[in-house]
Amino acid sequence: MFGRNLDAHAPDDNSGTQSPLSLIKRAGLPSDHQCFDGRECYVTSLYVTVAACFFALVLSVWAGIRDQRKMAEAKREVVWDAEE
């Protein structure tokens, strides 16, 4: 998601297609894909990240409640036979 957003805000390269070897960069060298729009470069990706985290939190709470109900049901179903 972050890569697609960066590519969408990077300046267009009209020099043609790049070979896969030209895309490989050594550590420390700047990337050809740079965004100079400030906040606009990343704000969409951050909104998606916040929404995904919120969705994951809701799913976690739902799973916890469901698990708690199943455990309570299982405890009610256990019948101890004291006579045996």
HTML snippet that shows the backbone in 3Dmol.js (N, CA, C, O; Angstrom):
<script src="https://3Dmol.org/build/3Dmol-min.js"></script>
<div id="view" style="width:600px;height:400px;position:relative"></div>
<script>
const pdb = `
ATOM      1  N   MET A   1       0.832  -1.190   0.000  1.00  0.00           N
ATOM      2  CA  MET A   1       0.000   0.000   0.000  1.00  0.00           C
ATOM      3  C   MET A   1       0.875   1.251   0.000  1.00  0.00           C
ATOM      4  O   MET A   1       0.632   2.189  -0.759  1.00  0.00           O
ATOM      5  N   PHE A   2       1.885   1.254   0.851  1.00  0.00           N
ATOM      6  CA  PHE A   2       2.754   2.422   0.910  1.00  0.00           C
ATOM      7  C   PHE A   2       3.507   2.607  -0.405  1.00  0.00           C
ATOM      8  O   PHE A   2       3.688   3.734  -0.866  1.00  0.00           O
ATOM      9  N   GLY A   3       3.943   1.511  -1.003  1.00  0.00           N
ATOM     10  CA  GLY A   3       4.652   1.593  -2.281  1.00  0.00           C
ATOM     11  C   GLY A   3       3.781   2.121  -3.399  1.00  0.00           C
ATOM     12  O   GLY A   3       4.227   2.940  -4.202  1.00  0.00           O
ATOM     13  N   ARG A   4       2.547   1.663  -3.458  1.00  0.00           N
ATOM     14  CA  ARG A   4       1.625   2.164  -4.500  1.00  0.00           C
ATOM     15  C   ARG A   4       1.360   3.656  -4.314  1.00  0.00           C
ATOM     16  O   ARG A   4       1.304   4.411  -5.285  1.00  0.00           O
ATOM     17  N   ASN A   5       1.199   4.070  -3.065  1.00  0.00           N
ATOM     18  CA  ASN A   5       0.941   5.480  -2.796  1.00  0.00           C
ATOM     19  C   ASN A   5       2.153   6.327  -3.172  1.00  0.00           C
ATOM     20  O   ASN A   5       2.005   7.407  -3.742  1.00  0.00           O
ATOM     21  N   LEU A   6       3.349   5.841  -2.854  1.00  0.00           N
ATOM     22  CA  LEU A   6       4.563   6.573  -3.217  1.00  0.00           C
ATOM     23  C   LEU A   6       4.698   6.673  -4.730  1.00  0.00           C
ATOM     24  O   LEU A   6       5.047   7.728  -5.259  1.00  0.00           O
ATOM     25  N   ASP A   7       4.421   5.565  -5.429  1.00  0.00           N
ATOM     26  CA  ASP A   7       4.486   5.589  -6.892  1.00  0.00           C
ATOM     27  C   ASP A   7       3.462   6.553  -7.485  1.00  0.00           C
ATOM     28  O   ASP A   7       3.728   7.194  -8.502  1.00  0.00           O
ATOM     29  N   ALA A   8       2.306   6.655  -6.862  1.00  0.00           N
ATOM     30  CA  ALA A   8       1.268   7.556  -7.369  1.00  0.00           C
ATOM     31  C   ALA A   8       1.663   9.024  -7.216  1.00  0.00           C
ATOM     32  O   ALA A   8       1.227   9.871  -7.996  1.00  0.00           O
ATOM     33  N   HIS A   9       2.488   9.326  -6.209  1.00  0.00           N
ATOM     34  CA  HIS A   9       2.888  10.714  -5.976  1.00  0.00           C
ATOM     35  C   HIS A   9       4.273  11.040  -6.521  1.00  0.00           C
ATOM     36  O   HIS A   9       4.684  12.199  -6.480  1.00  0.00           O
ATOM     37  N   ALA A  10       4.998  10.057  -7.025  1.00  0.00           N
ATOM     38  CA  ALA A  10       6.337  10.297  -7.566  1.00  0.00           C
ATOM     39  C   ALA A  10       6.218  10.960  -8.938  1.00  0.00           C
ATOM     40  O   ALA A  10       5.245  10.728  -9.655  1.00  0.00           O
ATOM     41  N   PRO A  11       7.183  11.768  -9.301  1.00  0.00           N
ATOM     42  CA  PRO A  11       7.149  12.383 -10.631  1.00  0.00           C
ATOM     43  C   PRO A  11       7.208  11.311 -11.720  1.00  0.00           C
ATOM     44  O   PRO A  11       7.845  10.272 -11.546  1.00  0.00           O
ATOM     45  N   ASP A  12       6.538  11.572 -12.840  1.00  0.00           N
ATOM     46  CA  ASP A  12       6.536  10.631 -13.955  1.00  0.00           C
ATOM     47  C   ASP A  12       7.912  10.540 -14.576  1.00  0.00           C
ATOM     48  O   ASP A  12       8.605  11.545 -14.735  1.00  0.00           O
ATOM     49  N   ASP A  13       8.305   9.314 -14.930  1.00  0.00           N
ATOM     50  CA  ASP A  13       9.581   9.082 -15.602  1.00  0.00           C
ATOM     51  C   ASP A  13       9.270   8.773 -17.057  1.00  0.00           C
ATOM     52  O   ASP A  13       8.770   7.692 -17.368  1.00  0.00           O
ATOM     53  N   ASN A  14       9.554   9.693 -17.935  1.00  0.00           N
ATOM     54  CA  ASN A  14       9.240   9.528 -19.351  1.00  0.00           C
ATOM     55  C   ASN A  14      10.405   8.947 -20.148  1.00  0.00           C
ATOM     56  O   ASN A  14      10.401   8.997 -21.378  1.00  0.00           O
ATOM     57  N   SER A  15      11.396   8.402 -19.460  1.00  0.00           N
ATOM     58  CA  SER A  15      12.565   7.892 -20.167  1.00  0.00           C
ATOM     59  C   SER A  15      12.352   6.487 -20.715  1.00  0.00           C
ATOM     60  O   SER A  15      13.266   5.922 -21.316  1.00  0.00           O
ATOM     61  N   GLY A  16      11.185   5.919 -20.527  1.00  0.00           N
ATOM     62  CA  GLY A  16      10.917   4.568 -21.032  1.00  0.00           C
ATOM     63  C   GLY A  16      10.913   3.567 -19.913  1.00  0.00           C
ATOM     64  O   GLY A  16      10.847   3.922 -18.737  1.00  0.00           O
ATOM     65  N   THR A  17      10.984   2.313 -20.291  1.00  0.00           N
ATOM     66  CA  THR A  17      10.948   1.258 -19.287  1.00  0.00           C
ATOM     67  C   THR A  17      12.330   1.070 -18.685  1.00  0.00           C
ATOM     68  O   THR A  17      13.352   1.317 -19.326  1.00  0.00           O
ATOM     69  N   GLN A  18      12.329   0.632 -17.451  1.00  0.00           N
ATOM     70  CA  GLN A  18      13.584   0.386 -16.750  1.00  0.00           C
ATOM     71  C   GLN A  18      13.826  -1.110 -16.694  1.00  0.00           C
ATOM     72  O   GLN A  18      12.889  -1.897 -16.566  1.00  0.00           O
ATOM     73  N   SER A  19      15.074  -1.490 -16.788  1.00  0.00           N
ATOM     74  CA  SER A  19      15.403  -2.906 -16.637  1.00  0.00           C
ATOM     75  C   SER A  19      15.381  -3.260 -15.157  1.00  0.00           C
ATOM     76  O   SER A  19      15.557  -2.385 -14.310  1.00  0.00           O
ATOM     77  N   PRO A  20      15.167  -4.522 -14.839  1.00  0.00           N
ATOM     78  CA  PRO A  20      15.167  -4.913 -13.419  1.00  0.00           C
ATOM     79  C   PRO A  20      16.481  -4.595 -12.721  1.00  0.00           C
ATOM     80  O   PRO A  20      16.489  -4.309 -11.524  1.00  0.00           O
ATOM     81  N   LEU A  21      17.590  -4.641 -13.452  1.00  0.00           N
ATOM     82  CA  LEU A  21      18.878  -4.338 -12.826  1.00  0.00           C
ATOM     83  C   LEU A  21      19.002  -2.868 -12.467  1.00  0.00           C
ATOM     84  O   LEU A  21      19.702  -2.527 -11.513  1.00  0.00           O
ATOM     85  N   SER A  22      18.340  -1.991 -13.207  1.00  0.00           N
ATOM     86  CA  SER A  22      18.430  -0.568 -12.884  1.00  0.00           C
ATOM     87  C   SER A  22      17.598  -0.222 -11.661  1.00  0.00           C
ATOM     88  O   SER A  22      17.769   0.848 -11.076  1.00  0.00           O
ATOM     89  N   LEU A  23      16.689  -1.128 -11.265  1.00  0.00           N
ATOM     90  CA  LEU A  23      15.875  -0.872 -10.081  1.00  0.00           C
ATOM     91  C   LEU A  23      16.594  -1.252  -8.794  1.00  0.00           C
ATOM     92  O   LEU A  23      16.195  -0.829  -7.709  1.00  0.00           O
ATOM     93  N   ILE A  24      17.647  -2.046  -8.911  1.00  0.00           N
ATOM     94  CA  ILE A  24      18.387  -2.476  -7.729  1.00  0.00           C
ATOM     95  C   ILE A  24      19.314  -1.341  -7.301  1.00  0.00           C
ATOM     96  O   ILE A  24      20.106  -0.835  -8.097  1.00  0.00           O
ATOM     97  N   LYS A  25      19.204  -0.952  -6.039  1.00  0.00           N
ATOM     98  CA  LYS A  25      20.038   0.128  -5.502  1.00  0.00           C
ATOM     99  C   LYS A  25      20.837  -0.408  -4.322  1.00  0.00           C
ATOM    100  O   LYS A  25      20.373  -1.264  -3.569  1.00  0.00           O
ATOM    101  N   ARG A  26      22.043   0.116  -4.183  1.00  0.00           N
ATOM    102  CA  ARG A  26      22.833  -0.237  -3.007  1.00  0.00           C
ATOM    103  C   ARG A  26      22.338   0.576  -1.830  1.00  0.00           C
ATOM    104  O   ARG A  26      21.736   1.636  -2.004  1.00  0.00           O
ATOM    105  N   ALA A  27      22.593   0.076  -0.626  1.00  0.00           N
ATOM    106  CA  ALA A  27      22.174   0.770   0.585  1.00  0.00           C
ATOM    107  C   ALA A  27      22.829   2.144   0.647  1.00  0.00           C
ATOM    108  O   ALA A  27      24.019   2.289   0.368  1.00  0.00           O
ATOM    109  N   GLY A  28      22.055   3.133   1.010  1.00  0.00           N
ATOM    110  CA  GLY A  28      22.577   4.479   1.165  1.00  0.00           C
ATOM    111  C   GLY A  28      22.371   5.375  -0.040  1.00  0.00           C
ATOM    112  O   GLY A  28      22.445   6.596   0.093  1.00  0.00           O
ATOM    113  N   LEU A  29      22.116   4.815  -1.202  1.00  0.00           N
ATOM    114  CA  LEU A  29      21.884   5.641  -2.375  1.00  0.00           C
ATOM    115  C   LEU A  29      20.413   6.032  -2.441  1.00  0.00           C
ATOM    116  O   LEU A  29      19.546   5.222  -2.112  1.00  0.00           O
ATOM    117  N   PRO A  30      20.122   7.244  -2.856  1.00  0.00           N
ATOM    118  CA  PRO A  30      18.715   7.669  -2.897  1.00  0.00           C
ATOM    119  C   PRO A  30      17.940   6.913  -3.970  1.00  0.00           C
ATOM    120  O   PRO A  30      18.497   6.495  -4.985  1.00  0.00           O
ATOM    121  N   SER A  31      16.675   6.752  -3.727  1.00  0.00           N
ATOM    122  CA  SER A  31      15.780   6.066  -4.654  1.00  0.00           C
ATOM    123  C   SER A  31      15.337   7.033  -5.749  1.00  0.00           C
ATOM    124  O   SER A  31      15.296   8.245  -5.538  1.00  0.00           O
ATOM    125  N   ASP A  32      15.006   6.491  -6.911  1.00  0.00           N
ATOM    126  CA  ASP A  32      14.462   7.320  -7.987  1.00  0.00           C
ATOM    127  C   ASP A  32      13.046   7.774  -7.677  1.00  0.00           C
ATOM    128  O   ASP A  32      12.590   8.793  -8.195  1.00  0.00           O
ATOM    129  N   HIS A  33      12.352   7.026  -6.839  1.00  0.00           N
ATOM    130  CA  HIS A  33      10.975   7.353  -6.477  1.00  0.00           C
ATOM    131  C   HIS A  33      10.975   8.179  -5.207  1.00  0.00           C
ATOM    132  O   HIS A  33      11.073   7.641  -4.104  1.00  0.00           O
ATOM    133  N   GLN A  34      10.867   9.469  -5.363  1.00  0.00           N
ATOM    134  CA  GLN A  34      10.804  10.361  -4.220  1.00  0.00           C
ATOM    135  C   GLN A  34       9.605  11.269  -4.392  1.00  0.00           C
ATOM    136  O   GLN A  34       9.285  11.695  -5.502  1.00  0.00           O
ATOM    137  N   CYS A  35       8.951  11.558  -3.293  1.00  0.00           N
ATOM    138  CA  CYS A  35       7.789  12.431  -3.307  1.00  0.00           C
ATOM    139  C   CYS A  35       8.144  13.713  -2.565  1.00  0.00           C
ATOM    140  O   CYS A  35       8.629  13.679  -1.434  1.00  0.00           O
ATOM    141  N   PHE A  36       7.898  14.825  -3.210  1.00  0.00           N
ATOM    142  CA  PHE A  36       8.211  16.119  -2.610  1.00  0.00           C
ATOM    143  C   PHE A  36       6.947  16.917  -2.302  1.00  0.00           C
ATOM    144  O   PHE A  36       6.993  18.144  -2.213  1.00  0.00           O
ATOM    145  N   ASP A  37       5.810  16.219  -2.138  1.00  0.00           N
ATOM    146  CA  ASP A  37       4.534  16.883  -1.877  1.00  0.00           C
ATOM    147  C   ASP A  37       4.252  17.059  -0.391  1.00  0.00           C
ATOM    148  O   ASP A  37       3.189  17.565  -0.030  1.00  0.00           O
ATOM    149  N   GLY A  38       5.160  16.662   0.469  1.00  0.00           N
ATOM    150  CA  GLY A  38       4.953  16.808   1.910  1.00  0.00           C
ATOM    151  C   GLY A  38       3.985  15.766   2.443  1.00  0.00           C
ATOM    152  O   GLY A  38       4.099  14.579   2.138  1.00  0.00           O
ATOM    153  N   ARG A  39       3.029  16.227   3.243  1.00  0.00           N
ATOM    154  CA  ARG A  39       2.061  15.325   3.870  1.00  0.00           C
ATOM    155  C   ARG A  39       1.253  14.530   2.855  1.00  0.00           C
ATOM    156  O   ARG A  39       0.875  13.390   3.122  1.00  0.00           O
ATOM    157  N   GLU A  40       0.990  15.104   1.724  1.00  0.00           N
ATOM    158  CA  GLU A  40       0.156  14.450   0.716  1.00  0.00           C
ATOM    159  C   GLU A  40       0.759  13.137   0.222  1.00  0.00           C
ATOM    160  O   GLU A  40       0.046  12.291  -0.319  1.00  0.00           O
ATOM    161  N   CYS A  41       2.053  12.964   0.405  1.00  0.00           N
ATOM    162  CA  CYS A  41       2.705  11.730  -0.041  1.00  0.00           C
ATOM    163  C   CYS A  41       2.225  10.518   0.739  1.00  0.00           C
ATOM    164  O   CYS A  41       2.089   9.430   0.178  1.00  0.00           O
ATOM    165  N   TYR A  42       1.969  10.697   2.021  1.00  0.00           N
ATOM    166  CA  TYR A  42       1.723   9.554   2.881  1.00  0.00           C
ATOM    167  C   TYR A  42       0.383   9.570   3.602  1.00  0.00           C
ATOM    168  O   TYR A  42       0.026   8.574   4.231  1.00  0.00           O
ATOM    169  N   VAL A  43      -0.360  10.645   3.536  1.00  0.00           N
ATOM    170  CA  VAL A  43      -1.578  10.752   4.332  1.00  0.00           C
ATOM    171  C   VAL A  43      -2.606   9.681   3.954  1.00  0.00           C
ATOM    172  O   VAL A  43      -3.288   9.162   4.838  1.00  0.00           O
ATOM    173  N   THR A  44      -2.735   9.343   2.698  1.00  0.00           N
ATOM    174  CA  THR A  44      -3.687   8.310   2.286  1.00  0.00           C
ATOM    175  C   THR A  44      -3.293   6.957   2.856  1.00  0.00           C
ATOM    176  O   THR A  44      -4.143   6.217   3.351  1.00  0.00           O
ATOM    177  N   SER A  45      -2.022   6.634   2.791  1.00  0.00           N
ATOM    178  CA  SER A  45      -1.549   5.353   3.338  1.00  0.00           C
ATOM    179  C   SER A  45      -1.754   5.296   4.845  1.00  0.00           C
ATOM    180  O   SER A  45      -2.103   4.244   5.381  1.00  0.00           O
ATOM    181  N   LEU A  46      -1.543   6.397   5.527  1.00  0.00           N
ATOM    182  CA  LEU A  46      -1.740   6.409   6.972  1.00  0.00           C
ATOM    183  C   LEU A  46      -3.207   6.247   7.337  1.00  0.00           C
ATOM    184  O   LEU A  46      -3.522   5.581   8.323  1.00  0.00           O
ATOM    185  N   TYR A  47      -4.113   6.842   6.563  1.00  0.00           N
ATOM    186  CA  TYR A  47      -5.542   6.655   6.807  1.00  0.00           C
ATOM    187  C   TYR A  47      -5.934   5.191   6.619  1.00  0.00           C
ATOM    188  O   TYR A  47      -6.718   4.653   7.401  1.00  0.00           O
ATOM    189  N   VAL A  48      -5.402   4.558   5.605  1.00  0.00           N
ATOM    190  CA  VAL A  48      -5.693   3.144   5.375  1.00  0.00           C
ATOM    191  C   VAL A  48      -5.135   2.306   6.520  1.00  0.00           C
ATOM    192  O   VAL A  48      -5.785   1.359   6.962  1.00  0.00           O
ATOM    193  N   THR A  49      -3.950   2.637   7.002  1.00  0.00           N
ATOM    194  CA  THR A  49      -3.349   1.907   8.108  1.00  0.00           C
ATOM    195  C   THR A  49      -4.182   2.047   9.379  1.00  0.00           C
ATOM    196  O   THR A  49      -4.402   1.063  10.085  1.00  0.00           O
ATOM    197  N   VAL A  50      -4.644   3.255   9.673  1.00  0.00           N
ATOM    198  CA  VAL A  50      -5.482   3.470  10.856  1.00  0.00           C
ATOM    199  C   VAL A  50      -6.789   2.695  10.728  1.00  0.00           C
ATOM    200  O   VAL A  50      -7.238   2.085  11.699  1.00  0.00           O
ATOM    201  N   ALA A  51      -7.403   2.708   9.552  1.00  0.00           N
ATOM    202  CA  ALA A  51      -8.649   1.962   9.340  1.00  0.00           C
ATOM    203  C   ALA A  51      -8.416   0.462   9.497  1.00  0.00           C
ATOM    204  O   ALA A  51      -9.243  -0.229  10.092  1.00  0.00           O
ATOM    205  N   ALA A  52      -7.303  -0.053   8.973  1.00  0.00           N
ATOM    206  CA  ALA A  52      -7.005  -1.476   9.103  1.00  0.00           C
ATOM    207  C   ALA A  52      -6.762  -1.856  10.562  1.00  0.00           C
ATOM    208  O   ALA A  52      -7.196  -2.921  11.000  1.00  0.00           O
ATOM    209  N   CYS A  53      -6.082  -1.008  11.310  1.00  0.00           N
ATOM    210  CA  CYS A  53      -5.846  -1.279  12.733  1.00  0.00           C
ATOM    211  C   CYS A  53      -7.165  -1.268  13.512  1.00  0.00           C
ATOM    212  O   CYS A  53      -7.375  -2.111  14.384  1.00  0.00           O
ATOM    213  N   PHE A  54      -8.044  -0.330  13.205  1.00  0.00           N
ATOM    214  CA  PHE A  54      -9.346  -0.271  13.861  1.00  0.00           C
ATOM    215  C   PHE A  54     -10.156  -1.524  13.541  1.00  0.00           C
ATOM    216  O   PHE A  54     -10.794  -2.097  14.424  1.00  0.00           O
ATOM    217  N   PHE A  55     -10.131  -1.948  12.282  1.00  0.00           N
ATOM    218  CA  PHE A  55     -10.834  -3.159  11.874  1.00  0.00           C
ATOM    219  C   PHE A  55     -10.281  -4.382  12.606  1.00  0.00           C
ATOM    220  O   PHE A  55     -11.045  -5.242  13.044  1.00  0.00           O
ATOM    221  N   ALA A  56      -8.964  -4.461  12.740  1.00  0.00           N
ATOM    222  CA  ALA A  56      -8.335  -5.566  13.458  1.00  0.00           C
ATOM    223  C   ALA A  56      -8.721  -5.545  14.937  1.00  0.00           C
ATOM    224  O   ALA A  56      -8.925  -6.601  15.536  1.00  0.00           O
ATOM    225  N   LEU A  57      -8.822  -4.366  15.522  1.00  0.00           N
ATOM    226  CA  LEU A  57      -9.236  -4.240  16.914  1.00  0.00           C
ATOM    227  C   LEU A  57     -10.670  -4.729  17.097  1.00  0.00           C
ATOM    228  O   LEU A  57     -10.965  -5.455  18.047  1.00  0.00           O
ATOM    229  N   VAL A  58     -11.560  -4.334  16.189  1.00  0.00           N
ATOM    230  CA  VAL A  58     -12.961  -4.778  16.253  1.00  0.00           C
ATOM    231  C   VAL A  58     -13.037  -6.299  16.125  1.00  0.00           C
ATOM    232  O   VAL A  58     -13.771  -6.945  16.872  1.00  0.00           O
ATOM    233  N   LEU A  59     -12.290  -6.871  15.192  1.00  0.00           N
ATOM    234  CA  LEU A  59     -12.278  -8.328  15.045  1.00  0.00           C
ATOM    235  C   LEU A  59     -11.758  -9.019  16.300  1.00  0.00           C
ATOM    236  O   LEU A  59     -12.280 -10.062  16.693  1.00  0.00           O
ATOM    237  N   SER A  60     -10.740  -8.450  16.928  1.00  0.00           N
ATOM    238  CA  SER A  60     -10.177  -9.031  18.145  1.00  0.00           C
ATOM    239  C   SER A  60     -11.182  -9.011  19.289  1.00  0.00           C
ATOM    240  O   SER A  60     -11.324  -9.994  20.015  1.00  0.00           O
ATOM    241  N   VAL A  61     -11.873  -7.896  19.446  1.00  0.00           N
ATOM    242  CA  VAL A  61     -12.891  -7.804  20.497  1.00  0.00           C
ATOM    243  C   VAL A  61     -14.014  -8.801  20.235  1.00  0.00           C
ATOM    244  O   VAL A  61     -14.472  -9.482  21.151  1.00  0.00           O
ATOM    245  N   TRP A  62     -14.452  -8.883  18.990  1.00  0.00           N
ATOM    246  CA  TRP A  62     -15.513  -9.833  18.632  1.00  0.00           C
ATOM    247  C   TRP A  62     -15.073 -11.272  18.915  1.00  0.00           C
ATOM    248  O   TRP A  62     -15.842 -12.056  19.470  1.00  0.00           O
ATOM    249  N   ALA A  63     -13.847 -11.619  18.537  1.00  0.00           N
ATOM    250  CA  ALA A  63     -13.346 -12.970  18.771  1.00  0.00           C
ATOM    251  C   ALA A  63     -13.230 -13.262  20.270  1.00  0.00           C
ATOM    252  O   ALA A  63     -13.521 -14.376  20.705  1.00  0.00           O
ATOM    253  N   GLY A  64     -12.812 -12.282  21.053  1.00  0.00           N
ATOM    254  CA  GLY A  64     -12.715 -12.464  22.496  1.00  0.00           C
ATOM    255  C   GLY A  64     -14.072 -12.686  23.133  1.00  0.00           C
ATOM    256  O   GLY A  64     -14.222 -13.558  23.989  1.00  0.00           O
ATOM    257  N   ILE A  65     -15.067 -11.905  22.722  1.00  0.00           N
ATOM    258  CA  ILE A  65     -16.422 -12.069  23.255  1.00  0.00           C
ATOM    259  C   ILE A  65     -16.978 -13.438  22.862  1.00  0.00           C
ATOM    260  O   ILE A  65     -17.582 -14.129  23.683  1.00  0.00           O
ATOM    261  N   ARG A  66     -16.775 -13.818  21.619  1.00  0.00           N
ATOM    262  CA  ARG A  66     -17.261 -15.116  21.145  1.00  0.00           C
ATOM    263  C   ARG A  66     -16.589 -16.258  21.914  1.00  0.00           C
ATOM    264  O   ARG A  66     -17.249 -17.226  22.291  1.00  0.00           O
ATOM    265  N   ASP A  67     -15.300 -16.146  22.143  1.00  0.00           N
ATOM    266  CA  ASP A  67     -14.570 -17.173  22.874  1.00  0.00           C
ATOM    267  C   ASP A  67     -15.034 -17.250  24.323  1.00  0.00           C
ATOM    268  O   ASP A  67     -15.160 -18.340  24.881  1.00  0.00           O
ATOM    269  N   GLN A  68     -15.287 -16.105  24.927  1.00  0.00           N
ATOM    270  CA  GLN A  68     -15.767 -16.065  26.306  1.00  0.00           C
ATOM    271  C   GLN A  68     -17.140 -16.725  26.413  1.00  0.00           C
ATOM    272  O   GLN A  68     -17.400 -17.452  27.373  1.00  0.00           O
ATOM    273  N   ARG A  69     -18.010 -16.486  25.453  1.00  0.00           N
ATOM    274  CA  ARG A  69     -19.334 -17.119  25.466  1.00  0.00           C
ATOM    275  C   ARG A  69     -19.224 -18.634  25.302  1.00  0.00           C
ATOM    276  O   ARG A  69     -19.936 -19.385  25.969  1.00  0.00           O
ATOM    277  N   LYS A  70     -18.334 -19.086  24.418  1.00  0.00           N
ATOM    278  CA  LYS A  70     -18.148 -20.526  24.224  1.00  0.00           C
ATOM    279  C   LYS A  70     -17.613 -21.181  25.494  1.00  0.00           C
ATOM    280  O   LYS A  70     -18.034 -22.283  25.846  1.00  0.00           O
ATOM    281  N   MET A  71     -16.695 -20.519  26.180  1.00  0.00           N
ATOM    282  CA  MET A  71     -16.148 -21.071  27.420  1.00  0.00           C
ATOM    283  C   MET A  71     -17.227 -21.144  28.501  1.00  0.00           C
ATOM    284  O   MET A  71     -17.295 -22.123  29.243  1.00  0.00           O
ATOM    285  N   ALA A  72     -18.057 -20.124  28.590  1.00  0.00           N
ATOM    286  CA  ALA A  72     -19.144 -20.133  29.575  1.00  0.00           C
ATOM    287  C   ALA A  72     -20.135 -21.239  29.250  1.00  0.00           C
ATOM    288  O   ALA A  72     -20.632 -21.899  30.163  1.00  0.00           O
ATOM    289  N   GLU A  73     -20.433 -21.457  27.992  1.00  0.00           N
ATOM    290  CA  GLU A  73     -21.330 -22.537  27.576  1.00  0.00           C
ATOM    291  C   GLU A  73     -20.736 -23.895  27.915  1.00  0.00           C
ATOM    292  O   GLU A  73     -21.444 -24.786  28.385  1.00  0.00           O
ATOM    293  N   ALA A  74     -19.461 -24.052  27.682  1.00  0.00           N
ATOM    294  CA  ALA A  74     -18.796 -25.322  27.960  1.00  0.00           C
ATOM    295  C   ALA A  74     -18.804 -25.623  29.459  1.00  0.00           C
ATOM    296  O   ALA A  74     -18.933 -26.784  29.849  1.00  0.00           O
ATOM    297  N   LYS A  75     -18.671 -24.607  30.300  1.00  0.00           N
ATOM    298  CA  LYS A  75     -18.700 -24.809  31.752  1.00  0.00           C
ATOM    299  C   LYS A  75     -20.091 -25.230  32.215  1.00  0.00           C
ATOM    300  O   LYS A  75     -20.219 -26.032  33.141  1.00  0.00           O
ATOM    301  N   ARG A  76     -21.132 -24.697  31.582  1.00  0.00           N
ATOM    302  CA  ARG A  76     -22.498 -25.057  31.953  1.00  0.00           C
ATOM    303  C   ARG A  76     -22.836 -26.478  31.535  1.00  0.00           C
ATOM    304  O   ARG A  76     -23.657 -27.135  32.175  1.00  0.00           O
ATOM    305  N   GLU A  77     -22.212 -26.958  30.467  1.00  0.00           N
ATOM    306  CA  GLU A  77     -22.525 -28.283  29.954  1.00  0.00           C
ATOM    307  C   GLU A  77     -21.837 -29.390  30.736  1.00  0.00           C
ATOM    308  O   GLU A  77     -22.248 -30.546  30.635  1.00  0.00           O
ATOM    309  N   VAL A  78     -20.823 -29.084  31.497  1.00  0.00           N
ATOM    310  CA  VAL A  78     -20.100 -30.100  32.255  1.00  0.00           C
ATOM    311  C   VAL A  78     -20.976 -30.541  33.417  1.00  0.00           C
ATOM    312  O   VAL A  78     -21.371 -29.730  34.255  1.00  0.00           O
ATOM    313  N   VAL A  79     -21.268 -31.808  33.457  1.00  0.00           N
ATOM    314  CA  VAL A  79     -22.076 -32.370  34.541  1.00  0.00           C
ATOM    315  C   VAL A  79     -21.189 -33.334  35.310  1.00  0.00           C
ATOM    316  O   VAL A  79     -20.699 -34.323  34.765  1.00  0.00           O
ATOM    317  N   TRP A  80     -20.994 -33.030  36.573  1.00  0.00           N
ATOM    318  CA  TRP A  80     -20.157 -33.880  37.413  1.00  0.00           C
ATOM    319  C   TRP A  80     -21.020 -34.961  38.032  1.00  0.00           C
ATOM    320  O   TRP A  80     -22.057 -34.680  38.633  1.00  0.00           O
ATOM    321  N   ASP A  81     -20.599 -36.153  37.885  1.00  0.00           N
ATOM    322  CA  ASP A  81     -21.300 -37.279  38.484  1.00  0.00           C
ATOM    323  C   ASP A  81     -20.660 -37.596  39.836  1.00  0.00           C
ATOM    324  O   ASP A  81     -19.601 -38.221  39.890  1.00  0.00           O
ATOM    325  N   ALA A  82     -21.281 -37.178  40.896  1.00  0.00           N
ATOM    326  CA  ALA A  82     -20.725 -37.351  42.235  1.00  0.00           C
ATOM    327  C   ALA A  82     -20.935 -38.767  42.760  1.00  0.00           C
ATOM    328  O   ALA A  82     -20.249 -39.180  43.695  1.00  0.00           O
ATOM    329  N   GLU A  83     -21.863 -39.514  42.181  1.00  0.00           N
ATOM    330  CA  GLU A  83     -22.198 -40.833  42.704  1.00  0.00           C
ATOM    331  C   GLU A  83     -21.196 -41.899  42.243  1.00  0.00           C
ATOM    332  O   GLU A  83     -21.090 -42.936  42.897  1.00  0.00           O
ATOM    333  N   GLU A  84     -20.498 -41.700  41.206  1.00  0.00           N
ATOM    334  CA  GLU A  84     -19.598 -42.725  40.666  1.00  0.00           C
ATOM    335  C   GLU A  84     -18.309 -42.755  41.348  1.00  0.00           C
ATOM    336  O   GLU A  84     -17.447 -43.565  41.005  1.00  0.00           O
TER     337      GLU A  84
END
`;
const viewer = $3Dmol.createViewer("view");
viewer.addModel(pdb, "pdb");
viewer.setStyle({}, {cartoon: {color: "spectrum"}});
viewer.zoomTo();
viewer.render();
</script>
